[in-house]
Amino acid sequence: MKTLKLTAFLFVVLTSFNAVAGGSYNKQKDIVDTAVAAGSFNTLVAAVKAADLVDTLKGDGPFTVFAPTDEAFAKLPEGTIESLLKPENKDKLAAILTYHVVSGKVKAKDVVKLSSATTVQGSDVSIMIKDGGVILNENSNVINTDIKTSNGVIHVIDTVILPPSS
């Protein structure tokens, strides 16, 4: 009987804590908040903000994002990032970023079965399996997979991929 009362008490306390915390107790973060919290996607987050895609990537989704790390962006030619972040290049930046997004939740176990995927930008990204790893467009390695978010999944890549028209 004591165990039942203690369990009931703990349930009430935890439920109350969850309500006071705004319902965020044990709540999964969306794609944007997950990227911000990771600390290794600062350039990506800045680009998403500059392209006005924050609300989209915080939306219901689900989305699959191939997320380039800060090191991936650093591989771009000098001045590229600064140029893309300018307001006059917003459309080009949005095209590059949406080329990293696929509609739906595509987990790693499903990605390895594909030879390509159509991105939100409209073009296909090629997918190849080599030496047990996944490579996008023959030059970008998927280095971490299946980072769960409330509105999709993130796969981390080591090189920024560019749509055919860029």
Protein Blocks (a to p, Z undefined) as FASTA:
>chain_A
ZZmmmmmmmmmmmmmmmmmnoopgopacdfklmmmmnopammmmmmmmmnopmmmmmmnm
jaddddddfklmmmpcghklmmmmpmklmmmmmmmmmmmpcedjddfklmmmpcbdcdfk
opacddddeehiaceehlaccfbghiacfkbccdddfbdcddfkZZ
